[in-house]
């Protein structure tokens, strides 16, 4: 799906207004950068007249349409002055809230045509537009994404994780000669990837348990959810952000089990999957009027039904008589840990498209909460099992 052809003129105009590269690098280097050059009185503002004269004096170094966009932004300030910080943001590669507001003002003057109304798009362009409307609540963000997305890099994180999960499931299926309810096989827990309470000191197990599934019914629902939801989210937000939410949900899931269901093992990628799906659904609910995805109510219902079926299966299996007593079947608490991460960290990640998370106060609040939980769970694993004199199942 590589780079798509140039979009229509309306989208191009809006997208140019939303770009942060208003000036060519060479021209930007030649512009005076000291505050006193534009704001000698240190008022925090520069006049729109001075701004326009600056653009006129550098017109030969600017793309004609970029100049038109910048003039539209200058004219949008009816009070005759522009905040100096907005000007700095405009001339640099910084997409702050003030810059977004300036873009919105200029965008209304340039074109009001929605991305959905663009005609003559190729198949790849229509797919990218569909992903934008499925995941982003603001038209300005959808246009920005549509104009800049090149599928480089592709959504490799979710695809790689899914392929590894399927490959290891098939390997274990052949090894155990069992594909349905693999977890009931007496040798299943001997795998070094499974989280087991007796082996909780082996730190890698708090993450690697995602590559082991209870059976094909468990794997199937997780794979479907993480591909249908995770891949479009990664196409928009990138592997770093989506990987952060996914791994945070995975770790929170296993740690939640070690605190709330201390005698049970953990398998499956439900912690990470539920973090992504719950973050996406929460984002839709919080931005209901702005989300333009088709059949969003039906889609939410289907996602919730699938999650409920998978969670119900996990609860049933947990309390079903174990095939290898005294060790119980895997816990369902990891699902709840994933949901908790999704509606906290996940919502912040998905809400702040293309904005630095470290600039968001809510992000730091949830990161602090997550860190406190992780530290609490670590100390719990070190001391609580001994203090409570808990009888754990023997190691596999």
C-alpha positions as CSV (number, residue, x, y, z in Angstrom):
1,X,0.0,0.0,0.0
2,X,2.9,2.5,-0.3
3,X,2.6,6.2,-0.9
4,X,-0.7,7.3,-2.4
5,X,-1.3,9.9,-5.1
6,X,-1.8,13.5,-4.3
7,X,-5.3,14.1,-2.7
8,X,-7.9,16.4,-4.1
9,X,-7.5,20.2,-4.0
10,X,-9.7,20.8,-1.0
11,X,-7.9,18.2,1.1
12,X,-4.6,19.5,-0.1
13,X,-5.5,23.0,0.9
14,X,-6.6,21.9,4.4
15,X,-3.7,19.5,4.8
16,X,-1.2,22.2,3.9
17,X,-2.8,24.4,6.5
18,X,-2.3,21.6,9.0
19,X,1.3,21.0,8.2
20,X,4.0,22.2,10.6
21,X,6.5,22.7,7.8
22,X,5.2,26.1,6.7
23,X,8.7,27.3,5.8
24,X,11.3,25.6,3.8
25,X,14.3,24.6,6.1
26,X,16.6,26.9,4.2
27,X,14.2,29.9,4.5
28,X,13.6,29.1,8.1
29,X,17.4,29.3,8.9
30,X,17.6,32.8,7.2
31,X,14.7,34.3,9.3
32,X,15.6,36.3,12.4
33,X,14.9,34.2,15.5
34,X,15.5,36.7,18.3
35,X,12.3,37.9,20.1
36,X,13.4,41.6,19.8
37,X,13.3,41.3,16.0
38,X,9.5,40.9,16.2
39,X,8.5,42.0,19.6
40,X,10.8,44.9,20.6
41,X,8.5,45.9,23.5
42,X,8.4,42.4,25.0
43,X,4.6,42.5,25.0
44,X,4.3,38.9,24.0
45,X,2.5,39.8,20.8
46,X,3.5,40.9,17.3
47,X,1.3,42.9,14.9
48,X,-0.3,41.1,11.9
49,X,1.0,43.9,9.7
50,X,4.6,43.0,10.7
51,X,3.9,39.4,10.2
52,X,2.5,40.0,6.7
53,X,5.5,42.2,5.8
54,X,7.8,39.5,6.9
55,X,6.1,37.0,4.7
56,X,6.1,39.4,1.8
57,X,9.9,40.0,2.2
58,X,10.5,36.3,2.2
59,X,7.9,35.4,-0.5
60,X,10.6,34.2,-2.9
61,X,11.6,31.6,-0.5
62,X,8.1,30.3,0.2
63,X,5.9,27.9,-1.7
64,X,3.0,30.1,-3.0
65,X,0.3,28.0,-1.4
66,X,2.2,28.0,1.9
67,X,2.3,31.8,1.8
68,X,-1.4,31.8,1.2
69,X,-2.0,29.6,4.2
70,X,0.1,31.8,6.5
71,X,-1.6,35.0,5.3
72,X,-5.0,33.3,6.0
73,X,-3.8,32.5,9.5
74,X,-2.6,36.1,10.0
75,X,-5.9,37.5,8.8
76,X,-7.9,35.2,11.1
77,X,-6.7,37.4,14.1
78,X,-9.3,40.2,14.1
79,X,-7.5,42.0,17.0
80,X,-4.5,42.9,14.7
81,X,-1.9,41.0,16.6
82,X,-0.6,37.4,17.0
83,X,0.7,35.8,20.1
84,X,4.5,35.6,19.8
85,X,4.5,32.0,21.0
86,X,2.0,31.1,18.3
87,X,4.4,32.8,15.8
88,X,7.3,30.7,17.1
89,X,5.3,27.5,16.9
90,X,4.2,28.5,13.4
91,X,7.8,28.9,12.3
92,X,9.1,25.7,14.0
93,X,8.2,22.0,13.9
94,X,6.0,22.2,17.0
95,X,2.4,21.2,17.0
96,X,1.1,22.7,20.3
97,X,-2.5,23.4,21.3
98,X,-2.0,27.1,20.4
99,X,-0.7,26.1,17.0
100,X,-3.7,23.7,16.5
101,X,-6.1,26.6,17.3
102,X,-4.4,28.8,14.8
103,X,-4.7,26.1,12.2
104,X,-8.4,25.7,13.0
105,X,-8.9,29.4,12.4
106,X,-7.0,29.4,9.2
107,X,-8.6,26.2,8.1
108,X,-12.1,27.7,8.3
109,X,-11.0,30.4,5.9
110,X,-9.4,28.1,3.4
111,X,-11.9,25.3,2.9
112,X,-14.7,23.6,4.8
113,X,-15.0,20.6,2.6
114,X,-14.8,17.4,4.6
115,X,-12.3,14.6,3.8
116,X,-15.3,12.2,3.4
117,X,-16.5,14.3,0.4
118,X,-13.4,13.9,-1.6
119,X,-14.0,12.0,-4.9
120,X,-11.7,10.1,-7.2
121,X,-9.6,8.5,-4.5
122,X,-7.6,5.3,-5.1
123,X,-8.2,2.1,-3.2
124,X,-5.3,2.7,-0.9
125,X,-6.5,6.3,-0.3
126,X,-10.0,5.1,0.6
127,X,-8.5,2.6,3.0
128,X,-6.5,5.3,4.7
129,X,-9.5,7.6,4.9
130,X,-11.6,4.7,6.4
131,X,-8.9,4.1,9.1
132,X,-8.9,7.9,9.8
133,X,-12.6,8.0,10.3
134,X,-12.6,4.8,12.4
135,X,-10.0,6.1,14.9
136,X,-9.9,9.9,15.0
137,X,-12.7,12.1,16.3
138,X,-11.5,15.5,14.8
139,X,-11.7,16.4,11.1
140,X,-8.4,18.3,11.3
141,X,-6.6,15.2,12.6
142,X,-8.2,13.0,10.0
143,X,-7.0,15.4,7.2
144,X,-3.6,15.7,8.7
145,X,-3.3,11.9,8.9
146,X,-4.7,11.3,5.4
147,X,-2.2,13.7,3.8
148,X,0.9,12.5,5.7
149,X,0.4,8.7,6.0
150,X,2.7,6.6,3.7
151,X,2.6,3.2,5.3
152,X,6.2,3.5,6.2
153,X,6.8,1.9,8.6
154,X,3.8,-0.5,8.3
155,X,1.9,-1.7,11.4
156,X,4.6,-4.2,12.2
157,X,4.1,-4.5,16.0
158,X,0.6,-6.0,16.1
159,X,1.3,-8.2,13.1
160,X,4.5,-9.5,14.6
161,X,3.0,-10.2,18.0
162,X,0.0,-12.0,16.3
163,X,2.2,-14.1,14.1
164,X,4.4,-15.2,17.1
165,X,1.3,-16.1,19.1
166,X,-0.1,-18.2,16.3
167,X,3.2,-19.9,15.6
168,X,3.9,-20.8,19.2
169,X,0.3,-22.1,19.6
170,X,0.7,-24.3,16.6
171,X,4.1,-25.5,17.9
172,X,2.5,-26.4,21.3
173,X,-0.4,-28.0,19.6
174,X,1.9,-30.4,17.7
175,X,4.0,-31.0,20.7
176,X,1.0,-31.8,23.0
177,X,-1.1,-33.3,20.2
178,X,-3.9,-31.1,21.4
179,X,-5.4,-27.9,20.0
180,X,-8.6,-27.4,21.9
181,X,-8.3,-26.6,25.6
182,X,-4.6,-27.1,25.5
183,X,-4.4,-25.9,29.1
184,X,-6.0,-29.1,30.3
185,X,-2.9,-31.1,29.2
186,X,-0.8,-32.2,32.2
187,X,2.4,-31.0,30.4
188,X,1.1,-27.6,29.4
189,X,2.4,-25.6,32.4
190,X,5.9,-26.9,32.0
191,X,6.4,-24.4,29.2
192,X,8.9,-21.7,30.3
193,X,6.7,-18.9,28.9
194,X,3.7,-19.4,31.2
195,X,3.3,-17.3,34.3
196,X,3.2,-19.6,37.4
197,X,3.0,-18.4,41.0
198,X,5.8,-20.7,42.1
199,X,8.0,-19.3,39.4
200,X,7.1,-15.6,39.8
201,X,10.8,-14.7,40.4
202,X,11.4,-15.4,36.7
203,X,10.5,-11.9,35.6
204,X,10.2,-12.6,31.9
205,X,7.1,-14.7,32.6
206,X,5.1,-11.5,33.4
207,X,5.2,-10.7,29.7
208,X,5.9,-14.0,27.8
209,X,2.7,-15.6,29.0
210,X,0.9,-13.8,26.1
211,X,2.4,-16.4,23.7
212,X,0.6,-19.2,25.4
213,X,-3.1,-19.7,25.0
214,X,-5.6,-22.0,26.7
215,X,-6.8,-23.3,23.3
216,X,-7.8,-22.4,19.8
217,X,-11.0,-20.8,21.1
218,X,-8.9,-18.5,23.3
219,X,-6.4,-17.7,20.6
220,X,-9.1,-17.1,18.0
221,X,-11.0,-14.3,19.8
222,X,-7.8,-12.6,20.9
223,X,-6.3,-12.6,17.4
224,X,-9.5,-11.3,15.8
225,X,-9.8,-8.4,18.3
226,X,-6.1,-7.4,18.2
227,X,-6.0,-7.4,14.4
228,X,-9.3,-5.6,13.9
229,X,-8.7,-3.0,16.5
230,X,-4.9,-3.0,17.1
231,X,-3.7,-2.7,13.4
232,X,-5.8,0.4,12.5
233,X,-4.8,2.0,15.8
234,X,-1.1,1.3,15.1
235,X,-1.5,2.7,11.5
236,X,-2.7,6.0,13.1
237,X,-0.8,6.3,16.4
238,X,2.4,4.3,15.5
239,X,4.0,1.2,17.0
240,X,5.6,3.1,20.0
241,X,2.3,4.3,21.4
242,X,0.2,1.2,20.7
243,X,3.1,-1.0,21.9
244,X,3.2,1.0,25.1
245,X,-0.5,0.5,25.8
246,X,-0.4,-3.2,24.8
247,X,2.7,-4.1,26.9
248,X,1.4,-2.0,29.8
249,X,-1.9,-4.0,29.7
250,X,0.1,-7.3,29.6
251,X,2.2,-6.4,32.6
252,X,-0.8,-5.0,34.5
253,X,-2.7,-8.2,33.8
254,X,-0.1,-10.6,35.2
255,X,0.6,-8.3,38.2
256,X,-3.1,-8.1,38.9
257,X,-3.3,-11.9,39.0
258,X,-0.3,-12.1,41.4
259,X,-2.1,-9.7,43.8
260,X,-5.8,-10.8,43.5
261,X,-5.6,-14.4,42.4
262,X,-2.3,-15.5,43.9
263,X,-2.5,-19.3,43.4
264,X,-3.4,-19.2,39.7
265,X,-1.2,-19.3,36.5
266,X,-1.7,-16.9,33.6
267,X,-1.8,-17.5,29.9
268,X,-3.0,-15.5,26.8
269,X,-2.7,-12.0,25.4
270,X,-6.0,-10.8,26.8
271,X,-4.4,-8.2,29.1
272,X,-2.9,-6.4,26.1
273,X,-5.9,-7.0,23.8
274,X,-8.4,-5.7,26.4
275,X,-6.2,-2.6,27.0
276,X,-6.4,-1.7,23.3
277,X,-10.1,-2.5,22.8
278,X,-11.2,-0.8,26.0
279,X,-9.2,2.3,25.1
280,X,-10.7,2.5,21.6
281,X,-14.2,2.0,22.9
282,X,-13.8,4.6,25.6
283,X,-12.4,7.0,23.0
284,X,-15.5,6.5,20.9
285,X,-17.8,7.0,23.8
286,X,-16.0,10.2,25.0
287,X,-16.0,11.6,21.4
288,X,-19.3,10.2,20.3
289,X,-20.4,13.2,18.2
290,X,-17.1,13.6,16.5
291,X,-16.5,9.9,15.6
292,X,-17.8,9.3,12.1
293,X,-17.1,5.6,11.8
294,X,-19.9,3.6,10.2
295,X,-22.3,1.6,12.4
296,X,-20.4,2.7,15.5
297,X,-23.1,1.5,17.9
298,X,-23.3,-1.9,16.2
299,X,-19.5,-2.2,16.1
300,X,-19.3,-1.4,19.8
301,X,-21.9,-4.0,20.5
302,X,-20.0,-6.7,18.6
303,X,-16.8,-5.8,20.3
304,X,-18.4,-6.0,23.7
305,X,-20.1,-9.3,22.9
306,X,-16.8,-10.8,21.8
307,X,-15.0,-9.5,24.9
308,X,-17.8,-10.8,27.1
309,X,-17.7,-14.2,25.5
310,X,-13.9,-14.5,25.9
311,X,-14.1,-13.2,29.5
312,X,-17.0,-15.6,30.3
313,X,-15.0,-18.5,28.9
314,X,-12.0,-17.5,31.2
315,X,-14.2,-17.3,34.3
316,X,-15.8,-20.7,33.5
317,X,-12.3,-22.3,33.0
318,X,-10.9,-20.7,36.2
319,X,-13.5,-22.4,38.3
320,X,-13.7,-25.6,36.3
321,X,-12.1,-28.6,38.1
322,X,-8.5,-28.7,37.2
323,X,-7.0,-31.5,35.1
324,X,-3.8,-31.3,37.1
325,X,-4.7,-30.6,40.8
326,X,-3.8,-28.9,43.0
327,X,-2.9,-26.2,40.5
328,X,-6.0,-24.3,39.3
329,X,-6.7,-23.3,35.7
330,X,-5.5,-19.9,34.5
331,X,-6.9,-16.8,36.0
332,X,-9.3,-14.3,34.4
333,X,-8.1,-11.3,36.4
334,X,-5.6,-10.4,33.7
335,X,-8.5,-9.2,31.6
336,X,-9.5,-6.7,34.3
337,X,-5.9,-5.4,34.5
338,X,-6.0,-4.8,30.8
339,X,-9.3,-2.9,30.9
340,X,-7.9,-0.7,33.7
341,X,-4.9,0.3,31.6
342,X,-7.1,0.9,28.6
343,X,-9.4,3.4,30.2
344,X,-6.6,5.3,31.8
345,X,-3.3,5.3,29.9
346,X,-4.9,4.1,26.7
347,X,-7.5,6.8,26.5
348,X,-4.8,9.5,26.9
349,X,-2.6,8.0,24.2
350,X,-5.5,7.8,21.7
351,X,-6.9,11.2,22.5
352,X,-3.7,13.1,21.9
353,X,-3.0,12.3,18.3
354,X,0.4,13.7,17.2
355,X,0.8,15.6,20.4
356,X,3.6,15.0,22.8
357,X,2.4,12.9,25.7
358,X,4.9,14.5,28.1
359,X,3.1,17.8,27.7
360,X,-0.2,16.4,29.0
361,X,-0.9,16.6,32.7
362,X,-3.4,13.8,32.6
363,X,-0.7,11.5,31.1
364,X,1.6,12.1,34.0
365,X,-1.2,11.4,36.5
366,X,-2.0,8.0,35.0
367,X,1.7,7.2,34.5
368,X,2.2,7.9,38.2
369,X,-0.8,5.7,39.2
370,X,0.5,2.9,37.0
371,X,4.0,3.2,38.4
372,X,2.6,3.1,42.0
373,X,0.6,-0.1,41.1
374,X,3.6,-1.8,39.6
375,X,5.8,-1.0,42.6
376,X,3.1,-2.1,45.0
377,X,2.7,-5.4,43.1
378,X,6.5,-6.0,43.1
379,X,6.7,-5.6,46.8
380,X,3.6,-7.7,47.2
381,X,5.2,-10.5,45.3
382,X,8.4,-10.3,47.4
383,X,6.8,-10.2,50.9
384,X,3.0,-11.0,50.8
385,X,3.3,-14.7,49.8
386,X,5.5,-15.3,52.8
387,X,3.6,-13.2,55.3
388,X,0.3,-14.7,54.4
389,X,1.8,-18.2,54.6
390,X,0.0,-19.0,51.4
391,X,0.0,-22.6,50.2
392,X,0.9,-22.5,46.5
393,X,0.6,-25.3,44.0
394,X,3.8,-27.2,43.3
395,X,6.0,-26.0,40.4
396,X,5.2,-27.6,37.1
